[in-house]
């Protein structure tokens, strides 16, 4: 049977009072508040924000909150006792009611503005004012910074009501999308992919909002009905939530000299980013121009590694705009994401995303975001022509950097000492023509099979395969022979050790939307057992779990689920 989640209560932070003593609001204390803001946080109406790094906003609590789940592994990492997640005071705060939080915690949160660019083109029309000054955190509110076990973390409520950036929306998140984000962050962390983290998830027992969604079994590209869905608040955690789009906003203001403090505010934000995300690699005593060049190099390395990891595990972000790109170099946005099952370089789960944000185009999207990041830094280097030239060289070098990361990743997935482009090209052609499951194929290959029979567990058997299966099997056998000759030629080759090594790169258990859908459907009726079961399975993605788990979760997508809205594609993430 599936093991229950840990319920250890023997140690760690057990009360909100104990947590409050570790509060340390560096963002609020170091950067500028919007001078037009209501200091009490009454900022629930859309408006333009012209200056300052944040707006104080009081969260709107969900009604009658109920515990759904928390991250047991992250609680341990933070030093939290597990029973804290279900304590009344913790649940109250992290479901949006901050009226009674203990000092020195603050009873308002904060929202930040940012800009939007898509593939290096700035956009303003998403802002209701047409200026870009009304675009930012529409339903995400940071509520706490704390230093826990020597690491600074920022905690952000998703779905905590309106902010000045809500663009007329209700500021709520529904249980469906909240379950997806909670589980996805847990899964990505376990996969070893840099990510924001899940802390807790609460749902309202009485409050609902209307959302467009799909009828059961619908094959429509767009939602075909409106349903009432329970509202929820998930808490996501990261060292900071500073995005490329945030730097863009302040870089644009500096470039256009939109107000007298524009250049200074850009510098403040960038230096704060370095302190929060890169203090371990950038000496605080350096001159600013030196810091910026080191920042660009470090972010280039992190971002290219991140995207290579995405492709390693089959993840497609779906909407990799600059505002969804964390400058800390981790996965931030879990809205229109998906994981590739049936291998397709053009896999794109979000109907509004287009091929430019598809699975294999993610390195190109990352490069465009990196270019916008470099552009945002340039006003700070206007009086340093040598540094500007060096920044341009770092920017131009992104394509080469990510290509090297991708080749390294493919070599590790295939267990090769050196990347072999011809072998990979032949494999990908076979995978496309046969129609294979991305995760299952590479996991079975990690067993270093003697013949192709184990690999057939991953075959959906597409038209080309069905037309002449014997010919396809022969091509697969020939490819396997080439691959085995390469790995066996390595001086240090040992089958068992290489297999173990490959299994640490190629997960056995992956996100499968058709298995997640029943979890959030049951959760909407008050049954959270399947959410917690998925959490248990997906936080051990490389492990050989029980036969019961394998039978249920390590299998091909049933054909009846293909092309079904909400399982194979979705148009919104609300």
C-alpha positions as CSV (number, residue, x, y, z in Angstrom):
1,X,0.0,0.0,0.0
2,X,1.0,3.7,-0.4
3,X,2.7,4.8,2.8
4,X,1.1,7.7,4.7
5,X,2.9,11.0,4.8
6,X,5.0,11.7,7.8
7,X,3.3,13.2,10.8
8,X,6.3,13.7,13.1
9,X,5.7,16.4,15.6
10,X,8.7,15.8,17.9
11,X,10.9,18.8,17.0
12,X,11.2,22.1,15.2
13,X,9.3,25.3,15.1
14,X,5.9,24.5,16.6
15,X,4.2,27.9,16.8
16,X,3.7,31.0,14.7
17,X,5.3,33.0,17.6
18,X,8.5,31.0,17.2
19,X,8.5,31.6,13.4
20,X,7.8,35.4,13.9
21,X,11.1,35.7,15.8
22,X,12.9,34.7,12.6
23,X,11.2,37.3,10.4
24,X,13.6,39.6,8.5
25,X,12.1,41.8,5.7
26,X,15.1,42.7,3.6
27,X,13.0,43.6,0.5
28,X,10.8,46.0,2.4
29,X,13.6,47.5,4.5
30,X,16.1,47.8,1.6
31,X,13.9,49.0,-1.3
32,X,11.4,51.7,-1.9
33,X,7.7,51.6,-1.2
34,X,5.4,53.2,-3.7
35,X,4.9,56.7,-2.4
36,X,1.3,56.7,-3.5
37,X,0.5,53.5,-1.6
38,X,-1.9,53.2,1.3
39,X,0.3,52.3,4.2
40,X,-2.4,50.1,5.7
41,X,-2.5,47.9,2.6
42,X,-6.0,48.9,1.3
43,X,-4.8,48.4,-2.3
44,X,-7.3,46.0,-3.9
45,X,-8.3,48.2,-6.8
46,X,-6.4,48.3,-10.2
47,X,-4.3,51.4,-10.6
48,X,-1.1,52.6,-12.1
49,X,2.1,52.4,-10.0
50,X,4.7,54.8,-11.3
51,X,7.6,54.4,-8.9
52,X,8.8,52.3,-5.9
53,X,9.7,48.7,-5.8
54,X,6.6,47.4,-4.0
55,X,3.0,48.2,-2.9
56,X,1.8,47.1,0.6
57,X,-1.3,45.0,0.2
58,X,-3.5,43.3,2.8
59,X,-4.4,39.8,1.7
60,X,-8.0,38.8,1.3
61,X,-8.5,35.6,3.3
62,X,-10.4,32.7,1.9
63,X,-13.5,31.8,3.8
64,X,-13.6,28.7,6.1
65,X,-10.2,27.4,5.2
66,X,-9.4,23.7,5.4
67,X,-6.1,22.0,5.3
68,X,-5.3,20.0,2.1
69,X,-1.5,19.3,2.2
70,X,1.9,20.6,3.2
71,X,5.4,19.7,2.1
72,X,6.8,17.4,4.7
73,X,10.3,17.5,3.2
74,X,10.4,21.3,3.0
75,X,9.0,21.6,6.6
76,X,12.0,19.5,7.7
77,X,14.4,21.6,5.7
78,X,13.0,24.8,7.2
79,X,12.9,23.3,10.8
80,X,9.1,23.3,11.0
81,X,7.3,20.7,13.0
82,X,4.7,18.9,10.8
83,X,1.8,19.7,13.1
84,X,2.4,23.4,12.5
85,X,0.7,23.1,9.1
86,X,-2.6,22.3,10.8
87,X,-2.4,24.6,13.7
88,X,-5.1,27.3,13.8
89,X,-2.7,30.3,13.8
90,X,-0.5,29.0,10.9
91,X,-3.6,28.0,8.9
92,X,-5.1,31.4,9.5
93,X,-2.0,33.3,8.3
94,X,-1.3,31.1,5.3
95,X,-4.9,31.2,4.1
96,X,-4.7,35.0,4.0
97,X,-5.9,36.3,7.3
98,X,-3.0,38.2,8.8
99,X,-4.9,40.4,11.2
100,X,-3.6,38.6,14.3
101,X,-0.1,37.7,13.3
102,X,2.4,38.1,16.2
103,X,5.0,40.8,16.1
104,X,7.5,41.4,14.6
105,X,5.6,39.9,11.7
106,X,3.8,42.5,9.6
107,X,0.1,42.2,8.9
108,X,0.3,43.3,5.3
109,X,1.9,41.7,2.4
110,X,3.5,43.2,-0.7
111,X,3.0,43.1,-4.4
112,X,5.5,44.0,-7.1
113,X,5.3,45.4,-10.6
114,X,7.1,44.0,-13.6
115,X,7.2,44.4,-17.4
116,X,6.3,41.9,-20.0
117,X,8.4,40.9,-23.1
118,X,7.8,38.0,-25.4
119,X,10.8,36.8,-27.3
120,X,12.6,40.1,-26.8
121,X,9.6,42.3,-27.8
122,X,8.2,44.6,-25.1
123,X,4.4,44.5,-24.7
124,X,2.2,47.1,-23.0
125,X,-1.3,46.1,-23.9
126,X,-1.6,43.5,-21.1
127,X,-1.6,46.5,-18.8
128,X,-5.2,48.0,-18.7
129,X,-3.7,51.5,-18.9
130,X,-1.6,50.9,-22.0
131,X,1.5,52.2,-20.2
132,X,3.0,49.1,-18.5
133,X,2.5,50.7,-15.1
134,X,-0.3,48.4,-14.1
135,X,1.2,45.0,-14.8
136,X,2.6,42.8,-12.0
137,X,1.6,40.5,-9.1
138,X,-2.2,40.3,-9.8
139,X,-3.0,37.5,-7.3
140,X,0.4,36.7,-5.7
141,X,1.3,38.4,-2.4
142,X,4.5,38.0,-0.5
143,X,3.8,37.9,3.2
144,X,7.0,36.9,5.0
145,X,10.7,36.9,4.7
146,X,12.6,34.8,7.3
147,X,16.0,33.4,7.8
148,X,15.6,29.7,8.5
149,X,18.6,27.4,9.2
150,X,20.9,30.0,7.7
151,X,18.9,30.5,4.4
152,X,16.7,33.4,3.6
153,X,13.3,32.5,2.2
154,X,10.4,34.6,0.9
155,X,6.9,33.2,1.3
156,X,4.2,34.2,-1.2
157,X,0.5,33.5,-1.1
158,X,-1.0,32.5,-4.5
159,X,-4.7,33.5,-4.7
160,X,-4.8,35.9,-1.8
161,X,-7.1,38.5,-3.5
162,X,-6.8,41.6,-5.6
163,X,-3.8,43.9,-5.8
164,X,-3.2,47.1,-7.8
165,X,-2.0,44.8,-10.6
166,X,-5.1,42.6,-10.8
167,X,-6.3,44.1,-14.0
168,X,-9.9,43.8,-13.0
169,X,-9.7,40.1,-12.1
170,X,-10.8,38.6,-8.7
171,X,-7.3,37.8,-7.4
172,X,-8.3,34.2,-6.6
173,X,-6.8,30.9,-7.5
174,X,-9.0,27.8,-7.7
175,X,-8.3,24.4,-6.1
176,X,-7.6,22.8,-9.4
177,X,-4.6,25.0,-10.4
178,X,-3.4,25.2,-6.7
179,X,-3.2,21.4,-6.5
180,X,-1.3,21.4,-9.8
181,X,1.2,24.0,-8.6
182,X,1.7,22.4,-5.2
183,X,2.4,19.0,-6.6
184,X,4.5,20.3,-9.5
185,X,6.8,22.1,-7.2
186,X,7.2,19.1,-5.0
187,X,7.9,16.9,-8.0
188,X,10.4,19.3,-9.6
189,X,12.3,19.6,-6.3
190,X,12.5,15.8,-6.1
191,X,13.7,15.6,-9.7
192,X,16.6,17.9,-8.9
193,X,15.4,20.8,-11.0
194,X,15.7,24.2,-9.5
195,X,12.3,25.4,-8.5
196,X,10.2,27.6,-6.2
197,X,9.0,25.4,-3.3
198,X,5.6,24.3,-2.0
199,X,4.9,25.1,1.6
200,X,1.2,24.6,2.3
201,X,-2.2,24.3,0.6
202,X,-5.6,25.4,2.0
203,X,-9.0,25.4,0.4
204,X,-12.2,27.2,1.3
205,X,-15.1,25.0,2.4
206,X,-17.6,27.6,1.3
207,X,-16.1,30.1,-1.2
208,X,-16.2,29.5,-4.9
209,X,-15.5,31.5,-8.1
210,X,-16.7,30.9,-11.6
211,X,-14.1,29.8,-14.2
212,X,-14.2,28.6,-17.7
213,X,-13.3,24.9,-18.0
214,X,-13.8,21.8,-20.1
215,X,-16.8,19.4,-20.0
216,X,-15.8,15.9,-19.2
217,X,-14.4,14.2,-22.3
218,X,-14.4,17.4,-24.3
219,X,-12.0,17.6,-27.2
220,X,-12.5,21.3,-27.7
221,X,-9.3,23.5,-27.8
222,X,-11.1,26.1,-25.6
223,X,-13.2,25.6,-22.5
224,X,-16.8,25.0,-23.3
225,X,-18.6,25.8,-20.0
226,X,-18.4,27.9,-16.9
227,X,-18.1,26.1,-13.5
228,X,-18.0,27.1,-9.9
229,X,-14.7,26.0,-8.4
230,X,-13.5,26.1,-4.8
231,X,-10.9,28.8,-4.1
232,X,-7.6,27.9,-2.5
233,X,-4.4,29.5,-1.4
234,X,-1.1,27.8,-1.9
235,X,2.1,29.2,-0.4
236,X,5.2,29.1,-2.6
237,X,8.6,29.9,-1.3
238,X,11.9,31.0,-2.9
239,X,15.1,32.9,-1.9
240,X,13.4,35.8,-3.8
241,X,10.7,36.3,-6.4
242,X,12.6,38.8,-8.6
243,X,11.9,38.2,-12.2
244,X,13.6,39.3,-15.5
245,X,10.4,41.3,-16.1
246,X,11.0,43.2,-12.9
247,X,14.4,44.3,-13.9
248,X,13.0,45.2,-17.3
249,X,10.4,47.5,-15.8
250,X,13.0,49.4,-13.8
251,X,15.5,49.3,-16.7
252,X,12.9,50.8,-19.0
253,X,12.1,53.5,-16.6
254,X,15.8,54.4,-16.2
255,X,16.3,54.2,-20.0
256,X,13.4,56.6,-20.6
257,X,14.2,58.7,-17.5
258,X,10.5,58.4,-16.4
259,X,11.2,59.9,-13.0
260,X,14.2,61.4,-11.2
261,X,14.9,58.3,-9.1
262,X,14.5,55.8,-12.0
263,X,18.2,54.9,-12.4
264,X,18.7,54.8,-8.6
265,X,15.8,52.4,-8.2
266,X,17.2,50.1,-10.9
267,X,20.5,50.0,-9.1
268,X,18.9,49.4,-5.8
269,X,16.9,46.5,-7.2
270,X,19.9,44.9,-8.9
271,X,22.1,45.1,-5.9
272,X,19.4,43.7,-3.7
273,X,19.0,40.8,-6.2
274,X,22.7,40.1,-5.9
275,X,22.5,40.0,-2.1
276,X,19.5,37.7,-2.2
277,X,20.5,35.3,-4.9
278,X,24.2,35.6,-5.7
279,X,26.0,36.6,-2.5
280,X,27.9,33.3,-2.5
281,X,29.5,34.0,-5.9
282,X,29.8,37.9,-6.0
283,X,32.0,39.7,-3.5
284,X,30.1,42.6,-1.9
285,X,33.2,44.7,-1.9
286,X,33.5,44.9,-5.7
287,X,32.5,47.9,-7.8
288,X,29.0,47.9,-9.2
289,X,30.1,47.4,-12.8
290,X,32.1,44.3,-11.7
291,X,29.2,42.9,-9.8
292,X,26.9,43.3,-12.9
293,X,29.3,41.4,-15.1
294,X,29.6,38.6,-12.6
295,X,25.8,38.6,-12.2
296,X,25.3,38.2,-15.9
297,X,27.7,35.3,-16.1
298,X,26.2,33.5,-13.1
299,X,22.6,34.0,-14.3
300,X,23.6,32.8,-17.8
301,X,25.0,29.6,-16.3
302,X,22.0,29.0,-14.0
303,X,19.4,29.7,-16.7
304,X,21.1,27.5,-19.3
305,X,21.4,24.7,-16.7
306,X,17.7,25.1,-15.8
307,X,16.4,24.8,-19.3
308,X,18.6,21.7,-20.0
309,X,17.2,20.2,-16.8
310,X,13.6,21.0,-18.1
311,X,14.3,19.0,-21.2
312,X,16.0,16.2,-19.3
313,X,12.8,15.5,-17.3
314,X,10.3,16.4,-20.1
315,X,9.0,19.6,-18.6
316,X,7.5,22.3,-20.8
317,X,6.9,25.7,-19.2
318,X,4.4,26.7,-21.8
319,X,4.7,30.4,-21.4
320,X,8.3,31.4,-20.9
321,X,7.9,35.2,-21.1
322,X,10.3,37.4,-19.2
323,X,7.8,37.9,-16.4
324,X,7.8,34.1,-15.8
325,X,11.6,33.9,-15.7
326,X,13.1,34.1,-12.2
327,X,16.5,35.9,-12.1
328,X,17.5,33.4,-9.4
329,X,17.6,30.8,-12.2
330,X,14.8,28.5,-11.0
331,X,11.4,27.4,-12.2
332,X,8.9,29.9,-11.1
333,X,5.6,29.9,-13.0
334,X,3.4,26.8,-12.8
335,X,0.4,27.9,-14.8
336,X,0.3,26.5,-18.3
337,X,3.0,23.9,-17.8
338,X,3.0,20.3,-18.7
339,X,5.2,17.2,-19.0
340,X,5.9,15.5,-22.3
341,X,4.5,12.0,-22.4
342,X,4.2,11.1,-26.1
343,X,7.5,12.4,-27.4
344,X,7.2,15.5,-29.6
345,X,9.7,18.3,-29.8
346,X,6.7,20.6,-30.5
347,X,4.8,19.6,-27.4
348,X,3.0,22.6,-26.0
349,X,0.3,22.0,-23.4
350,X,-1.1,25.5,-23.4
351,X,-3.4,26.3,-26.3
352,X,-2.4,30.0,-26.0
353,X,1.3,29.3,-26.0
354,X,2.2,28.7,-29.6
355,X,5.1,26.7,-31.0
356,X,7.6,29.4,-29.9
357,X,7.2,28.2,-26.3
358,X,7.1,24.5,-27.2
359,X,9.2,21.8,-25.6
360,X,12.4,22.0,-27.7
361,X,12.1,25.8,-28.3
362,X,12.7,26.5,-24.6
363,X,16.4,27.2,-25.1
364,X,15.6,29.9,-27.7
365,X,13.0,31.4,-25.3
366,X,15.5,31.4,-22.5
367,X,18.0,33.2,-24.7
368,X,15.5,35.9,-25.5
369,X,14.8,36.4,-21.8
370,X,18.5,36.6,-21.2
371,X,18.9,39.3,-23.8
372,X,16.2,41.3,-22.1
373,X,17.9,40.8,-18.7
374,X,21.2,42.2,-20.2
375,X,19.3,45.1,-21.8
376,X,17.9,46.0,-18.4
377,X,21.4,46.2,-16.9
378,X,22.8,48.5,-19.5
379,X,21.6,51.9,-18.1
380,X,23.8,51.1,-15.1
381,X,26.8,50.7,-17.3
382,X,26.3,53.8,-19.6
383,X,29.5,55.4,-18.2
384,X,31.5,52.2,-18.4
385,X,32.1,51.4,-22.2
386,X,34.5,48.6,-21.5
387,X,32.0,46.9,-19.1
388,X,29.2,47.4,-21.7
389,X,31.3,45.6,-24.3
390,X,32.0,42.8,-21.9
391,X,28.2,42.5,-21.1
392,X,27.5,42.3,-24.9
393,X,30.1,39.4,-25.1
394,X,28.4,37.6,-22.2
395,X,25.0,38.1,-23.9
396,X,26.3,36.8,-27.3
397,X,27.8,33.8,-25.5
398,X,24.4,32.5,-24.2
399,X,23.8,30.3,-27.3
400,X,27.1,28.5,-27.0
401,X,26.7,28.1,-23.2
402,X,23.2,26.5,-23.5
403,X,24.3,24.3,-26.4
404,X,27.1,22.9,-24.2
405,X,24.7,22.3,-21.3
406,X,22.3,20.6,-23.7
407,X,25.0,18.3,-25.1
408,X,26.1,17.5,-21.6
409,X,22.5,16.7,-20.6
410,X,21.9,14.4,-23.6
411,X,25.2,12.5,-23.0
412,X,24.2,11.9,-19.4
413,X,20.7,10.7,-20.4
414,X,22.2,8.3,-22.8
415,X,25.0,7.2,-20.5
416,X,27.7,8.4,-22.9
417,X,31.1,9.8,-22.0
418,X,30.8,12.2,-24.9
419,X,27.9,13.7,-26.8
420,X,27.1,12.0,-30.1
421,X,24.8,14.2,-32.3
422,X,24.3,11.6,-35.0
423,X,23.3,8.9,-32.5
424,X,20.8,11.3,-30.8
425,X,19.3,12.5,-34.2
426,X,18.7,8.8,-35.2
427,X,17.1,8.1,-31.9
428,X,14.8,11.1,-32.0
429,X,13.7,10.1,-35.5
430,X,12.9,6.6,-34.2
431,X,11.1,8.0,-31.2
432,X,8.9,10.2,-33.4
433,X,8.1,7.6,-36.0
434,X,7.3,4.9,-33.4
435,X,5.5,7.3,-31.0
436,X,7.2,6.6,-27.6
437,X,6.6,7.7,-24.1
438,X,9.5,10.1,-23.2
439,X,9.9,9.1,-19.6
440,X,9.3,5.4,-19.9
441,X,11.7,5.0,-22.9
442,X,14.7,6.6,-21.1
443,X,14.0,4.7,-17.9
444,X,13.9,1.4,-19.8
445,X,17.1,2.3,-21.6
446,X,18.7,2.9,-18.3
447,X,18.4,-0.8,-17.6
448,X,20.9,-1.3,-20.5
449,X,18.7,-3.9,-22.2
450,X,20.2,-6.7,-24.3
451,X,17.5,-6.3,-26.9
452,X,14.6,-3.9,-27.7
453,X,11.9,-5.8,-25.9
454,X,12.1,-3.7,-22.7
455,X,12.0,-0.5,-24.8
456,X,8.7,-1.6,-26.2
457,X,7.0,-0.8,-22.9
458,X,7.3,2.8,-24.1
459,X,5.9,2.3,-27.5
460,X,2.5,3.8,-28.4
461,X,3.0,2.3,-31.9
462,X,2.3,5.2,-34.2
463,X,1.2,4.9,-37.9
464,X,4.8,4.4,-39.2
465,X,5.3,1.6,-36.7
466,X,2.0,-0.1,-37.4
467,X,2.6,0.1,-41.1
468,X,5.7,-2.1,-40.9
469,X,6.6,-3.2,-37.3
470,X,9.2,-5.6,-38.4
471,X,11.2,-3.0,-40.3
472,X,10.9,-0.6,-37.3
473,X,12.0,-3.2,-34.9
474,X,15.1,-3.9,-37.1
475,X,15.9,-0.2,-37.1
476,X,15.5,-0.1,-33.3
477,X,17.8,-3.1,-32.9
478,X,20.5,-1.5,-35.1
479,X,20.3,1.7,-33.1
480,X,20.6,-0.2,-29.8
481,X,23.6,-2.1,-31.1
482,X,25.3,1.2,-32.0
483,X,24.5,2.7,-28.6
484,X,25.7,-0.4,-26.7
485,X,29.0,-0.4,-28.6
486,X,29.6,3.2,-27.6
487,X,28.9,2.7,-23.9
488,X,30.8,-0.6,-23.7
489,X,33.8,1.1,-25.3
490,X,34.3,3.3,-22.3
491,X,37.4,2.4,-20.3
492,X,35.5,2.4,-17.0
493,X,32.4,0.6,-18.3
494,X,30.5,-1.4,-15.8
495,X,26.9,-2.3,-16.6
496,X,25.5,-2.1,-13.1
497,X,27.2,1.1,-12.2
498,X,26.3,2.8,-15.5
499,X,22.7,1.6,-15.1
500,X,22.5,3.1,-11.6
501,X,24.0,6.3,-12.9
502,X,21.5,6.6,-15.7
503,X,18.6,5.9,-13.4
504,X,19.6,9.0,-11.4
505,X,19.2,11.1,-14.5
506,X,16.2,9.4,-16.1
507,X,13.2,9.4,-13.6
508,X,10.8,6.5,-13.4
509,X,7.8,8.5,-12.3
510,X,6.7,11.6,-14.1
511,X,3.8,14.1,-14.0
512,X,0.9,12.7,-16.0
513,X,-2.0,15.0,-16.3
514,X,-4.6,12.2,-16.6
515,X,-3.5,11.0,-13.2
516,X,-3.5,14.4,-11.6
517,X,-7.0,15.3,-12.8
518,X,-8.8,12.8,-10.6
519,X,-6.8,14.1,-7.6
520,X,-8.1,17.6,-7.9
521,X,-11.6,16.5,-8.9
522,X,-11.8,14.4,-5.7
523,X,-10.2,17.3,-3.7
524,X,-13.0,19.6,-4.9
525,X,-15.4,17.2,-3.1
526,X,-13.4,17.2,0.1
527,X,-11.4,14.0,-0.5
528,X,-7.6,14.8,-0.4
529,X,-6.3,11.2,-0.2
530,X,-5.3,11.1,-3.9
531,X,-3.5,14.4,-3.7
532,X,-1.4,13.1,-0.8
533,X,-0.8,9.8,-2.6
534,X,0.5,11.6,-5.7
535,X,2.7,13.8,-3.4
536,X,4.2,10.7,-2.0
537,X,4.9,9.0,-5.3
538,X,6.1,12.1,-7.1
539,X,8.6,13.1,-4.4
540,X,10.4,9.8,-5.1
541,X,10.6,10.0,-8.9
542,X,13.9,8.0,-9.3
543,X,13.0,5.2,-6.8
544,X,11.8,1.7,-7.5
545,X,8.6,1.9,-5.6
546,X,6.1,-0.8,-4.8
547,X,4.5,-3.0,-7.5
548,X,1.2,-1.3,-6.7
549,X,2.7,2.1,-7.4
550,X,4.4,0.8,-10.6
551,X,1.2,-0.7,-11.9
552,X,-0.7,2.5,-11.3
553,X,1.8,5.2,-12.2
554,X,4.4,3.7,-14.6
555,X,2.3,3.1,-17.7
556,X,1.4,4.6,-21.0
557,X,-1.3,7.2,-21.4
558,X,-4.6,5.5,-22.3
559,X,-5.6,6.4,-25.8
560,X,-9.0,7.7,-24.6
561,X,-7.2,10.5,-22.8
562,X,-5.5,11.9,-25.9
563,X,-6.8,15.2,-27.2
564,X,-9.1,15.6,-24.2
565,X,-9.3,19.2,-22.9
566,X,-7.9,19.6,-19.4
567,X,-5.7,16.5,-19.9
568,X,-3.9,16.9,-23.2
569,X,-4.2,20.6,-23.4
570,X,-5.7,23.6,-21.5
571,X,-6.3,27.2,-22.2
572,X,-6.1,28.8,-18.8
573,X,-4.6,28.0,-15.4
574,X,-6.7,30.2,-13.0
